[in-house]
Amino acid sequence: MIVWWSMKAGAHAAAHRHPHEQMFVMLSGRMEFRLGSDTRMCGPGDLGVIPGGVEHEAWFHEDTEVIDVFAPPREDFLTPEIGVHAKRGERVGLPEAARGQGNTRTRGERCSPVGSTSTS
């Protein structure tokens, strides 16, 4: 399943996890992204892989467009209900059912650690 997100500046996708493998590709803007205790700043062209069942969250400091790929498809995204997971100001939010707890590991190598001046 492919999902295109258009996030408004100031939006926050609160900590959550789901059983689906997830990959994201940054199209525009900036996203501060946390996987476990590792936080990275991601920008256009950056990508990351999130194994199923691990916790992650994101902050959008400016208007941002991201493409997510989920496998298997997210059944909870196929309902007509709009999730209340996201904070005000977002155009699209994650469903309440996506929240959870857990640990993560980082696989996306292109996003820079927060506070880093590296662009690779």
DSSP file (Angstrom, degrees, kcal/mol; ACC not computed):
  #  RESIDUE AA STRUCTURE BP1 BP2  ACC     N-H-->O    O-->H-N    N-H-->O    O-->H-N    TCO  KAPPA ALPHA  PHI   PSI    X-CA   Y-CA   Z-CA
    1    1 A M              0   0    0      0, 0.0    69,-2.9     0, 0.0     2,-0.5   0.000 360.0 360.0 360.0 133.1    0.0    0.0    0.0
    2    2 A I  E     -A   69   0A   0     67,-0.2     2,-0.4     2,-0.0    67,-0.2  -0.933 360.0-173.1-111.1 130.9    1.3    3.4   -0.9
    3    3 A V  E     -A   68   0A   0     65,-3.0    65,-3.1    -2,-0.5     2,-0.5  -0.988  11.8-154.0-127.1 128.7    0.2    6.5    1.0
    4    4 A W  E     -A   67   0A   0     -2,-0.4     2,-0.4    63,-0.2    63,-0.2  -0.900  15.5-163.5-101.5 126.5    1.0   10.1    0.2
    5    5 A W  E     -A   66   0A   0     61,-3.2    61,-1.8    -2,-0.5     2,-0.5  -0.898  14.5-167.0-112.0 137.9    1.0   12.5    3.2
    6    6 A S  E     -A   65   0A   0     -2,-0.4    85,-0.8    59,-0.2     2,-0.4  -0.929  20.5-169.9-120.8 103.0    0.9   16.3    3.0
    7    7 A M  E     -A   64   0A   0     57,-3.1    57,-2.7    -2,-0.5     2,-0.2  -0.777  15.0-133.3-102.4 135.9    1.8   17.5    6.5
    8    8 A K    >   -     0   0    0     -2,-0.4     3,-2.0    55,-0.2    52,-0.2  -0.536  38.6 -87.6 -81.7 150.2    1.4   21.0    7.7
    9    9 A A  T 3  S+     0   0    0      1,-0.3    52,-0.2    -2,-0.2    -1,-0.1  -0.328 116.7  29.3 -54.8 135.0    4.2   22.8    9.6
   10   10 A G  T 3  S+     0   0    0     50,-3.4    -1,-0.3     1,-0.3    51,-0.1   0.312  87.7 138.1  94.0  -7.2    3.9   22.1   13.4
   11   11 A A    <   -     0   0    0     -3,-2.0    49,-2.6    49,-0.4     2,-0.4  -0.340  34.9-161.7 -70.5 153.6    2.3   18.7   12.9
   12   12 A H  E     -D   59   0B   0     47,-0.2    75,-1.0    75,-0.1     2,-0.9  -0.977  15.5-154.5-139.7 123.1    3.3   15.8   15.1
   13   13 A A  E     -DE  58  86B   0     45,-2.7    45,-1.9    -2,-0.4     3,-0.1  -0.864  35.6-135.4 -93.3 102.3    2.7   12.0   14.4
   14   14 A A  E     -     0   0B   0     -2,-0.9    42,-0.1    71,-0.5    71,-0.0  -0.042  35.2 -68.9 -61.0 160.4    2.8   10.8   18.0
   15   15 A A  E    S+     0   0B   0     42,-0.1    85,-0.6    40,-0.1     2,-0.3  -0.220  73.8 143.2 -52.7 130.7    4.7    7.7   19.1
   16   16 A H  E     -DF  56  99B   0     40,-2.0    40,-2.2    83,-0.3     2,-0.3  -0.960  31.5-154.9-158.8 170.4    3.1    4.6   17.7
   17   17 A R        -     0   0    0     81,-1.6    38,-0.1    -2,-0.3    35,-0.1  -0.971   7.5-175.4-149.6 160.9    3.8    1.2   16.2
   18   18 A H        -     0   0    0     36,-0.4    35,-4.1    -2,-0.3    36,-0.4  -0.969  38.1-112.3-153.4 159.0    2.0   -1.3   13.9
   19   19 A P  S    S+     0   0    0      0, 0.0     2,-0.2     0, 0.0    33,-0.2   0.585  85.8  99.7 -74.2  -7.8    2.7   -4.8   12.6
   20   20 A H  S    S-     0   0    0     31,-0.1    33,-0.3    32,-0.1    -2,-0.2  -0.555  77.7-120.3 -83.3 139.9    3.3   -3.6    9.0
   21   21 A E  E     -B   71   0A   0     50,-2.6    50,-2.1    -2,-0.2     2,-0.4  -0.566  37.7-161.6 -67.5 141.4    6.8   -3.0    7.5
   22   22 A Q  E     -BC  70  50A   0     28,-2.4    28,-3.7    -2,-0.2     2,-0.4  -0.992  18.4-175.8-134.5 138.6    7.0    0.6    6.5
   23   23 A M  E     -BC  69  49A   0     46,-2.1    46,-2.7    -2,-0.4     2,-0.4  -0.991  11.4-162.9-126.5 139.4    9.3    2.5    4.2
   24   24 A F  E     -BC  68  48A   0     24,-2.4    24,-1.8    -2,-0.4     2,-0.4  -0.943   8.9-165.0-124.4 150.4    9.2    6.3    3.7
   25   25 A V  E     -BC  67  47A   0     42,-2.4    42,-2.6    -2,-0.4     2,-0.5  -0.997  20.6-135.1-129.4 124.2   10.6    8.6    1.0
   26   26 A M  E     +B   66   0A   0     20,-3.0    19,-2.7    -2,-0.4    40,-0.2  -0.676  24.5 175.0 -81.1 125.9   10.8   12.3    1.7
   27   27 A L  E     -     0   0A   0     38,-2.7     2,-0.3    -2,-0.5    39,-0.2   0.834  64.6 -16.5 -95.4 -43.6    9.6   14.5   -1.2
   28   28 A S  E    S+B   65   0A   0     37,-1.6    37,-1.5    16,-0.1    -1,-0.4  -0.977 101.3  28.5-156.8 163.3    9.8   18.0    0.3
   29   29 A G  S    S-     0   0    0     -2,-0.3     2,-0.4    35,-0.2    35,-0.2  -0.340  82.1 -67.9  82.8-163.2   10.1   19.7    3.6
   30   30 A R        -     0   0    0     32,-0.3    32,-0.7    13,-0.2    31,-0.6  -0.987  36.6-171.3-134.8 141.5   11.8   18.6    6.8
   31   31 A M  E     -HG  42  60B   0     11,-2.3    11,-3.2    -2,-0.4     2,-0.7  -0.987  16.3-149.0-135.7 123.5   10.9   15.8    9.3
   32   32 A E  E     -HG  41  59B   0     27,-2.8    27,-2.5    -2,-0.4     2,-0.4  -0.846  30.6-167.4 -87.1 120.4   12.5   15.2   12.6
   33   33 A F  E     -HG  40  58B   0      7,-3.6     7,-2.9    -2,-0.7     2,-0.5  -0.941  13.1-159.7-124.3 129.3   12.1   11.4   13.0
   34   34 A R  E     +HG  39  57B   0     23,-2.9    23,-1.6    -2,-0.4     2,-0.5  -0.925  12.1 175.9-112.9 129.8   12.6    9.2   16.0
   35   35 A L  E >  S-HG  38  56B   0      3,-2.8     3,-2.1    -2,-0.5     2,-0.2  -0.960  72.7 -49.4-124.3 108.7   13.2    5.4   16.0
   36   36 A G  T 3  S-     0   0    0     19,-0.9    69,-0.1    -2,-0.5    67,-0.0  -0.475 122.2 -22.7  61.9-128.3   13.8    4.2   19.5
   37   37 A S  T 3  S+     0   0    0     67,-0.3     2,-0.6    -2,-0.2    -1,-0.3   0.420 119.4  97.1 -92.9   0.5   16.4    6.5   21.1
   38   38 A D  E <   -H   35   0B   0     -3,-2.1    -3,-2.8    66,-0.1     2,-0.4  -0.819  52.9-173.4 -96.3 120.8   17.8    7.6   17.7
   39   39 A T  E     +H   34   0B   0     -2,-0.6    75,-1.8    -5,-0.2     2,-0.3  -0.951   5.8 179.2-115.9 132.8   16.4   10.9   16.3
   40   40 A R  E     -HI  33 113B   0     -7,-2.9    -7,-3.6    -2,-0.4     2,-0.6  -0.941  27.7-129.1-131.7 151.8   17.3   12.1   12.8
   41   41 A M  E     -HI  32 112B   0     71,-4.0    71,-2.0    -2,-0.3     2,-0.3  -0.901  30.8-164.5 -99.6 124.9   16.4   15.1   10.7
   42   42 A C  E     +H   31   0B   0    -11,-3.2   -11,-2.3    -2,-0.6    69,-0.1  -0.858  11.5 171.8-114.7 145.6   15.2   14.0    7.2
   43   43 A G    >   -     0   0    0     -2,-0.3     3,-2.4   -13,-0.2   -17,-0.3  -0.740  47.4 -34.5-137.9-174.0   14.8   16.1    4.1
   44   44 A P  T 3  S+     0   0    0      0, 0.0   -17,-0.2     0, 0.0    -1,-0.1  -0.153 126.4  16.6 -51.2 131.0   14.0   15.7    0.4
   45   45 A G  T 3  S+     0   0    0    -19,-2.7   -18,-0.1     1,-0.3     2,-0.1   0.191  94.8 125.9  91.3 -15.8   15.4   12.5   -1.1
   46   46 A D    <   -     0   0    0     -3,-2.4   -20,-3.0    64,-0.1    -1,-0.3  -0.400  37.2-173.8 -73.7 153.1   15.9   10.8    2.3
   47   47 A L  E     -C   25   0A   0    -22,-0.2    63,-0.6    -3,-0.1    64,-0.4  -0.958   8.1-173.7-143.4 162.5   14.4    7.4    3.0
   48   48 A G  E     -C   24   0A   0    -24,-1.8   -24,-2.4    -2,-0.3     2,-0.4  -0.989  16.9-139.3-154.1 157.8   14.0    5.1    5.9
   49   49 A V  E     -C   23   0A   0     -2,-0.3    58,-0.5   -26,-0.2    59,-0.3  -0.986  12.3-165.5-123.4 131.5   12.7    1.6    6.7
   50   50 A I  E     -C   22   0A   0    -28,-3.7   -28,-2.4    -2,-0.4     3,-0.1  -0.956  19.2-135.1-117.5 111.2   10.7    0.8    9.8
   51   51 A P    >   -     0   0    0      0, 0.0     3,-1.3     0, 0.0   -31,-0.1  -0.316  37.7 -89.6 -62.2 149.1   10.4   -2.9   10.7
   52   52 A G  T 3  S+     0   0    0      1,-0.2   -31,-0.2   -33,-0.2   -32,-0.1  -0.278 108.7  23.9 -58.0 141.9    6.9   -4.0   11.8
   53   53 A G  T 3  S+     0   0    0    -35,-4.1     2,-0.3   -33,-0.3    -1,-0.2   0.480  91.9 119.5  85.2   3.8    6.1   -3.7   15.5
   54   54 A V    <   -     0   0    0     -3,-1.3   -36,-0.4   -36,-0.4    -1,-0.2  -0.820  63.8-112.2-109.0 146.9    8.6   -1.0   16.4
   55   55 A E        +     0   0    0     -2,-0.3   -19,-0.9    48,-0.3     2,-0.3  -0.441  42.8 156.7 -77.6 142.1    7.9    2.4   17.8
   56   56 A H  E     -DG  16  35B   0    -40,-2.2   -40,-2.0   -21,-0.2     2,-0.3  -0.979  14.2-177.2-156.3 160.5    8.4    5.6   15.9
   57   57 A E  E     - G   0  34B   0    -23,-1.6   -23,-2.9    -2,-0.3     2,-0.3  -0.976   9.1-151.2-156.7 163.8    7.2    9.2   15.7
   58   58 A A  E     -DG  13  33B   0    -45,-1.9   -45,-2.7    -2,-0.3     2,-0.4  -0.995   6.5-157.4-145.3 147.1    7.8   12.4   13.7
   59   59 A W  E     -DG  12  32B   0    -27,-2.5   -27,-2.8    -2,-0.3     2,-0.7  -0.978  13.8-149.9-120.9 136.5    7.7   16.1   14.0
   60   60 A F  E     - G   0  31B   0    -49,-2.6   -50,-3.4    -2,-0.4   -49,-0.4  -0.914  13.5-178.7-112.9 107.4    7.2   18.3   10.9
   61   61 A H  S    S+     0   0    0     -2,-0.7     2,-0.3   -31,-0.6    -1,-0.1   0.596  73.9  14.1 -83.3 -12.6    8.9   21.7   11.3
   62   62 A E  S    S-     0   0    0    -32,-0.7   -32,-0.3   -54,-0.1   -52,-0.1  -0.951 108.5 -62.0-150.3 166.3    7.7   22.9    7.9
   63   63 A D        -     0   0    0     -2,-0.3     2,-0.3   -54,-0.1   -55,-0.2  -0.331  66.7-174.9 -54.2 131.7    5.1   21.9    5.3
   64   64 A T  E     -A    7   0A   0    -57,-2.7   -57,-3.1   -35,-0.2     2,-0.4  -0.978  25.9-154.6-139.8 142.9    6.3   18.4    4.2
   65   65 A E  E     +AB   6  28A   0    -37,-1.5   -38,-2.7    -2,-0.3   -37,-1.6  -0.985  21.8 173.2-119.8 131.0    5.3   15.8    1.7
   66   66 A V  E     -AB   5  26A   0    -61,-1.8   -61,-3.2    -2,-0.4     2,-0.5  -0.982  23.3-146.1-136.1 142.7    6.2   12.1    2.4
   67   67 A I  E     -AB   4  25A   0    -42,-2.6   -42,-2.4    -2,-0.3     2,-0.4  -0.961  18.1-166.2-108.7 128.6    5.4    8.9    0.6
   68   68 A D  E     -AB   3  24A   0    -65,-3.1   -65,-3.0    -2,-0.5     2,-0.4  -0.886   6.5-160.2-109.7 144.2    4.9    5.8    2.8
   69   69 A V  E     -AB   2  23A   0    -46,-2.7   -46,-2.1    -2,-0.4     2,-0.4  -0.996  11.7-168.0-122.7 125.9    4.9    2.2    1.6
   70   70 A F  E     - B   0  22A   0    -69,-2.9   -48,-0.2    -2,-0.4     4,-0.1  -0.924  10.8-138.2-116.4 137.9    3.3   -0.4    3.9
   71   71 A A  E    S+ B   0  21A   0    -50,-2.1   -50,-2.6    -2,-0.4   -19,-0.1  -0.968  90.9  23.5-140.0 125.3    3.4   -4.2    3.6
   72   72 A P  S    S-     0   0    0      0, 0.0    -1,-0.1     0, 0.0     3,-0.0   0.688 114.8 -95.2 -68.7 174.6    1.0   -5.8    4.1
   73   73 A P        -     0   0    0      0, 0.0     2,-1.0     0, 0.0    -2,-0.1  -0.199  36.4-109.7 -57.1 148.1   -1.6   -3.0    3.4
   74   74 A R    >   -     0   0    0      1,-0.2     3,-1.4    -4,-0.1     4,-0.4  -0.717  27.9-168.8 -81.5 102.7   -2.9   -1.1    6.4
   75   75 A E  G >  S+     0   0    0     -2,-1.0     3,-1.6     1,-0.3    -1,-0.2   0.846  85.3  63.0 -60.5 -34.1   -6.5   -2.2    6.8
   76   76 A D  G >  S+     0   0    0      1,-0.3     3,-0.6     2,-0.2    -1,-0.3   0.693  97.9  56.8 -67.8 -16.9   -7.1    0.6    9.3
   77   77 A F  G <  S+     0   0    0     -3,-1.4    -1,-0.3     1,-0.2    -2,-0.2   0.555  94.8  68.0 -85.5  -8.8   -6.4    3.1    6.5
   78   78 A L  G <  S+     0   0    0     -3,-1.6    -1,-0.2    -4,-0.4    -2,-0.2   0.289  81.3  94.6 -95.4  10.0   -9.1    1.7    4.3
   79   79 A T  S <  S-     0   0    0     -3,-0.6    -3,-0.0     2,-0.2     0, 0.0  -0.661  80.2-124.2 -98.6 157.8  -12.0    2.8    6.5
   80   80 A P  S    S+     0   0    0      0, 0.0     2,-0.2     0, 0.0    -1,-0.1   0.597  80.1 104.8 -76.0  -9.6  -14.0    6.1    6.0
   81   81 A E        -     0   0    0     -5,-0.1     2,-0.5     1,-0.1    -2,-0.2  -0.466  69.2-133.8 -74.5 142.1  -13.1    7.3    9.6
   82   82 A I        -     0   0    0     -2,-0.2    12,-0.1    13,-0.0    -1,-0.1  -0.850  26.4-121.7 -95.0 126.9  -10.5   10.0   10.0
   83   83 A G        -     0   0    0     -2,-0.5     3,-0.2    10,-0.4    10,-0.1  -0.267   8.0-150.0 -67.5 153.1   -8.0    9.2   12.8
   84   84 A V  S    S+     0   0    0      1,-0.1    -1,-0.1     9,-0.0    10,-0.0   0.164  70.8 104.0-105.2  15.1   -7.6   11.5   15.8
   85   85 A H        +     0   0    0      9,-1.3   -71,-0.5     2,-0.1     2,-0.2   0.823  65.1  75.1 -67.3 -33.8   -3.9   10.5   16.2
   86   86 A A  B    S-E   13   0B   0      8,-0.3   -73,-0.1    -3,-0.2     2,-0.1  -0.471  82.4-115.4 -87.8 152.4   -2.5   13.7   14.7
   87   87 A K    >   -     0   0    0    -75,-1.0     3,-1.2     1,-0.2   -75,-0.1  -0.408  49.1 -75.3 -78.6 160.7   -2.4   17.1   16.3
   88   88 A R  T 3  S+     0   0    0      1,-0.2    -1,-0.2    -2,-0.1     3,-0.1  -0.191 113.9  47.2 -54.8 143.3   -4.3   20.1   14.9
   89   89 A G  T 3  S+     0   0    0      1,-0.4     2,-0.3    -3,-0.1    -1,-0.2   0.209  81.7 115.2 107.0 -13.7   -2.8   21.6   11.8
   90   90 A E    <   -     0   0    0     -3,-1.2    -1,-0.4     1,-0.1   -83,-0.1  -0.623  56.4-151.1 -86.3 147.7   -2.2   18.4    9.8
   91   91 A R  S    S+     0   0    0    -85,-0.8     2,-0.4     1,-0.3   -84,-0.1   0.806  88.4  22.4 -80.3 -33.2   -4.1   17.6    6.7
   92   92 A V  S    S-     0   0    0    -86,-0.4     2,-0.3    -3,-0.1    -1,-0.3  -0.994  72.9-170.6-136.4 140.2   -3.8   13.9    7.3
   93   93 A G        -     0   0    0     -2,-0.4   -10,-0.4    -3,-0.1   -80,-0.1  -0.842  27.5-103.6-127.3 166.0   -3.3   12.0   10.6
   94   94 A L        -     0   0    0     -2,-0.3    -9,-1.3     1,-0.1    -8,-0.3  -0.628  46.2 -99.6 -85.6 147.3   -2.6    8.5   11.7
   95   95 A P    >   -     0   0    0      0, 0.0     3,-2.0     0, 0.0     4,-0.2  -0.284  25.3-117.5 -66.6 152.2   -5.4    6.4   13.1
   96   96 A E  G >  S+     0   0    0      1,-0.3     3,-1.8     2,-0.2    -2,-0.0   0.842 113.4  65.8 -54.4 -36.2   -5.8    6.0   16.9
   97   97 A A  G 3  S+     0   0    0      1,-0.3    -1,-0.3   -21,-0.1   -21,-0.0   0.648  87.6  70.3 -64.1 -14.3   -5.2    2.2   16.4
   98   98 A A  G <  S+     0   0    0     -3,-2.0   -81,-1.6   -82,-0.1    -1,-0.3   0.570  76.5 104.4 -81.9  -7.6   -1.7    2.9   15.2
   99   99 A R  B <   +F   16   0B   0     -3,-1.8     2,-0.3   -83,-0.3   -83,-0.3  -0.345  43.2 122.4 -72.3 154.9   -0.5    4.0   18.7
  100  100 A G        -     0   0    0    -85,-0.6     2,-0.3     2,-0.1   -82,-0.0  -0.983  48.8 -98.8 176.8-171.7    1.7    1.7   20.8
  101  101 A Q        +     0   0    0     -2,-0.3     2,-0.3   -46,-0.1   -84,-0.0  -0.875  50.9 101.1-128.8 160.4    4.9    1.1   22.7
  102  102 A G        -     0   0    0     -2,-0.3     2,-0.3   -48,-0.1   -48,-0.1  -0.895  58.4 -76.6 153.4-178.9    8.1   -0.7   21.9
  103  103 A N        -     0   0    0     -2,-0.3   -48,-0.3   -50,-0.2     2,-0.3  -0.748  38.4-163.8-109.2 159.3   11.7   -0.3   20.8
  104  104 A T        -     0   0    0     -2,-0.3     2,-0.3   -50,-0.2   -67,-0.3  -0.850  11.7-144.9-135.1 170.3   13.1    0.4   17.3
  105  105 A R        -     0   0    0     -2,-0.3     2,-0.4   -69,-0.1   -69,-0.1  -0.980  24.8-119.2-134.8 150.6   16.2    0.2   15.3
  106  106 A T        +     0   0    0     -2,-0.3   -56,-0.1     1,-0.1   -58,-0.0  -0.743  36.8 158.7 -94.6 133.0   17.4    2.6   12.6
  107  107 A R        +     0   0    0    -58,-0.5     2,-0.6    -2,-0.4    -1,-0.1   0.566  49.2  97.5-118.7 -24.0   17.9    1.4    9.0
  108  108 A G        +     0   0    0    -59,-0.3   -60,-0.1     1,-0.2     3,-0.0  -0.568  46.1 179.1 -71.8 114.7   17.6    4.7    7.1
  109  109 A E        +     0   0    0     -2,-0.6    -1,-0.2     1,-0.1   -61,-0.1   0.630  67.5  66.5 -92.1 -15.0   21.2    5.9    6.6
  110  110 A R  S    S+     0   0    0    -63,-0.6    -1,-0.1     2,-0.1     2,-0.1   0.808  77.7  89.0 -82.4 -28.6   20.5    9.1    4.7
  111  111 A C  S    S-     0   0    0    -64,-0.4   -69,-0.2     9,-0.1     8,-0.1  -0.464  78.4-126.9 -70.0 140.6   18.7   11.1    7.4
  112  112 A S  E     -I   41   0B   0    -71,-2.0   -71,-4.0    -2,-0.1     3,-0.1  -0.657  24.5-102.5 -90.0 142.0   21.2   13.1    9.5
  113  113 A P  E >   -I   40   0B   0      0, 0.0     3,-2.4     0, 0.0   -73,-0.3  -0.324  52.1 -91.0 -56.6 143.5   21.3   12.9   13.3
  114  114 A V  T 3  S+     0   0    0    -75,-1.8     3,-0.1     1,-0.3   -75,-0.1  -0.342 116.7  23.5 -58.8 134.5   19.6   15.9   14.9
  115  115 A G  T 3  S+     0   0    0      1,-0.3    -1,-0.3    -3,-0.1     2,-0.2   0.294  96.6 124.9  90.2  -9.2   22.1   18.6   15.5
  116  116 A S    <   -     0   0    0     -3,-2.4    -1,-0.3     1,-0.1    -4,-0.1  -0.523  53.6-154.4 -82.6 149.7   24.4   17.2   12.8
  117  117 A T        +     0   0    0     -2,-0.2    -1,-0.1    -3,-0.1     2,-0.1   0.389  59.0 118.8 -99.4   1.3   25.6   19.4   10.0
  118  118 A S        -     0   0    0     -5,-0.2    -6,-0.1     1,-0.1    -2,-0.1  -0.385  45.9-167.6 -68.0 143.5   26.1   16.4    7.7
  119  119 A T              0   0    0      1,-0.1    -1,-0.1    -2,-0.1    -7,-0.1   0.303 360.0 360.0-110.6   5.0   24.0   16.2    4.5
  120  120 A S              0   0    0     -9,-0.1    -1,-0.1   -11,-0.0    -9,-0.1   0.437 360.0 360.0-103.5 360.0   24.8   12.5    3.8
